[in-house]
């Protein structure tokens, strides 16, 4: 079964290709995504790697958590499920009393 990994502390210049080549050493990869800031288009310094097999994911965590890439020590662990965000209204217009 596929397993998604969180990869943190990436250099802003690290590419998806670099991550794919690195993690391929641990097993088959189904997807690599580096999260980008929508306003600046620059990397936010973290991303996700989906490994095809649980064993490959565990091997990737063992090998690459603490691994130095682009002079940065990577953080690699199992990704947590995405938390639901609020509607983004920020409270404006809610429960106004005049």
Contact map, one row per residue, 1 for C-alpha under 8 A:
11100000000000000000000000000000000000000000000000011100000000000000000000000000000000000000000000
11110000000000000000000000000000000000000000000001111100000000000000000000000000000000000000000000
11111000000000000000000000000000000000000000000001111100100000000000000000000100000000000000000000
01111100000000000000000000000000000000000000000111100000100000000000000000000110000000000000000000
00111110000000000000000000000000000000000000000111100000100000000000000000011110000000000000000000
00011111000000000000000000000000000000000000011110000000000000000000000000111110000000000000000000
00001111110000000000000000000000000000000000011110000000000000000000000001111000000000000000000000
00000111110000000000000000000000000000000000111000000000000000000000000001110000000000000000000000
00000011111000000000000000000000000000000000110000000000000000000000000111100000000000000000000000
00000011111101000000000000000000000000000000110000000000000000000000110111000000000000000000000000
00000000111111000000000000000000000000000000100000000000000000000000111100000000000000000000000000
00000000011111000000000000000000000000000111100000000000000000000000000000000000000000000000000000
00000000001111100000000000000000000000000010000000000000000000000000000000000000000000000000000000
00000000011111110110000000000000000000000000000000000000000000000000010000000000000000000000000000
00000000000011111110000000000000010000000000000000000000000000000000000000000000000000000000000000
00000000000001111111000000000001110000000000000000000000000000000000000000000000000000000000000000
00000000000000111111100000000000000000000000000000000000000000000000000000000000000000000000000000
00000000000001111111110000000000000000000000000000000000000000000000000000000000000000000000000000
00000000000001111111111000000001000000000000000000000000000000000000000000000000000000000000000000
00000000000000011111111100001001000000000000000010000000000000000000000000000000000000000000000000
00000000000000001111111110000000000000000000000000000000000000000000000000000000000000000000000000
00000000000000000111111110000000000000000000000000000000000000000000000000000000000000000000000000
00000000000000000011111111101000000000000000000010000000000100000000000000000000000000000000000000
00000000000000000001111111111000000000000000000000000000000000000000000000000000000000000000000000
00000000000000000000111111100000000000000000000000000000000000000000000000000000000000000000000000
00000000000000000000001111110000000000000000000000000001101100100000000000000000000000000000000000
00000000000000000000001111111000000000000000000000111001100100000000000000000000000000000000000000
00000000000000000000000101111100000000000000000000111001000000000000000000000000000000000000000000
00000000000000000001001100111111000000000000000011110000000000000000000000000000000000000000000000
00000000000000000000000000011111000000000000000011110000000000000000000000000000000000000000000000
00000000000000000000000000001111100000000000000111100000000000000000000000000000000000000000000000
00000000000000010011000000001111110000000000001111000000000000000000000000000000000000000000000000
00000000000000010000000000000011111000000000001110000000000000000000000000000000000000000000000000
00000000000000110000000000000001111100000011111100000000000000000000000000000000000000000000000000
00000000000000000000000000000000111110000011111000000000000000000000000000000000000000000000000000
00000000000000000000000000000000011111001111000000000000000000000000000000000000000000000000000000
00000000000000000000000000000000001111111111000000000000000000000000000000000000000000000000000000
00000000000000000000000000000000000111111100000000000000000000000000000000000000000000000000000000
00000000000000000000000000000000000011111000000000000000000000000000000000000000000000000000000000
00000000000000000000000000000000000011111100000000000000000000000000000000000000000000000000000000
00000000000000000000000000000000000111111110000000000000000000000000000000000000000000000000000000
00000000000100000000000000000000000111011111000000000000000000000000000000000000000000000000000000
00000000000110000000000000000000011110001111110000000000000000000000000000000000000000000000000000
00000000000100000000000000000000011110000111110000000000000000000000000000000000000000000000000000
00000001111100000000000000000000011000000011111000000000000000000000000000000000000000000000000000
00000111110000000000000000000000011000000011111100000000000000000000000000000000000000000000000000
00000111000000000000000000000001111000000000111110000000000000000000000000000000000000000000000000
00011110000000000000000000000011110000000000011111000000000000000000000000000010000000000000000000
00011110000000000001001000001111100000000000001111100000000000000000000000000000000000000000000000
01111000000000000000000000001111000000000000000111110000000000000000000000000000000000000000000000
01111000000000000000000000111110000000000000000011111101100000000000000000000000000000000000000000
11100000000000000000000000111100000000000000000001111101100000000000000000000000000000000000000000
11100000000000000000000000110000000000000000000000111111100000000000000000000000000000000000000000
11100000000000000000000000000000000000000000000000111111110000000000000000000000000000000000000000
00000000000000000000000000000000000000000000000000001111111000000000000000000000000000000000000000
00000000000000000000000001110000000000000000000000111111111100000000000000000000000000000000000000
00111000000000000000000001100000000000000000000000111111111110000000000000000000000000000000000000
00000000000000000000000000000000000000000000000000000111111111000000000000000000000000000000000000
00000000000000000000000001000000000000000000000000000011111111100000000000000000000000000000000000
00000000000000000000001001100000000000000000000000000001111111111000000000010000000000000000000000
00000000000000000000000000000000000000000000000000000000111111111000000000011000000000000000000000
00000000000000000000000000000000000000000000000000000000011111111000000000000000000000000000000000
00000000000000000000000001000000000000000000000000000000001111111010000000000000000000000000000000
00000000000000000000000000000000000000000000000000000000000111111110000001110000000000000000000000
00000000000000000000000000000000000000000000000000000000000111111110000011111000000000000000000000
00000000000000000000000000000000000000000000000000000000000000011111000011110000000000000000000000
00000000000000000000000000000000000000000000000000000000000000111111100111100000000000000000000000
00000000000000000000000000000000000000000000000000000000000000000111111111000000000000000000000000
00000000011000000000000000000000000000000000000000000000000000000011111111000000000000000000000000
00000000011001000000000000000000000000000000000000000000000000000001111100000000000000000000000000
00000000001000000000000000000000000000000000000000000000000000000001111110000000000000000000000000
00000000111000000000000000000000000000000000000000000000000000000011111111000000000000000000000000
00000000110000000000000000000000000000000000000000000000000000001111101111100000000000000000000000
00000011110000000000000000000000000000000000000000000000000000011111100111110000000000000000000000
00000111100000000000000000000000000000000000000000000000000000011110000011111000000000000000000000
00001111000000000000000000000000000000000000000000000000000110011100000001111100000000000000000000
00001110000000000000000000000000000000000000000000000000000010001000000000111110000000000000000000
00111100000000000000000000000000000000000000000000000000000000000000000000011111000000000000000000
00011100000000000000000000000000000000000000000100000000000000000000000000001111100000000000000000
00000000000000000000000000000000000000000000000000000000000000000000000000000111110000000000000000
00000000000000000000000000000000000000000000000000000000000000000000000000000011111000000000000000
00000000000000000000000000000000000000000000000000000000000000000000000000000001111100000000000000
00000000000000000000000000000000000000000000000000000000000000000000000000000000111110000000000000
00000000000000000000000000000000000000000000000000000000000000000000000000000000011111000000000000
00000000000000000000000000000000000000000000000000000000000000000000000000000000001111110000000000
00000000000000000000000000000000000000000000000000000000000000000000000000000000000111111000000000
00000000000000000000000000000000000000000000000000000000000000000000000000000000000011111000000000
00000000000000000000000000000000000000000000000000000000000000000000000000000000000011111100000000
00000000000000000000000000000000000000000000000000000000000000000000000000000000000001111111000000
00000000000000000000000000000000000000000000000000000000000000000000000000000000000000011111000000
00000000000000000000000000000000000000000000000000000000000000000000000000000000000000001111110000
00000000000000000000000000000000000000000000000000000000000000000000000000000000000000001111110000
00000000000000000000000000000000000000000000000000000000000000000000000000000000000000000011111100
00000000000000000000000000000000000000000000000000000000000000000000000000000000000000000011111100
00000000000000000000000000000000000000000000000000000000000000000000000000000000000000000000111110
00000000000000000000000000000000000000000000000000000000000000000000000000000000000000000000111111
00000000000000000000000000000000000000000000000000000000000000000000000000000000000000000000001111
00000000000000000000000000000000000000000000000000000000000000000000000000000000000000000000000111
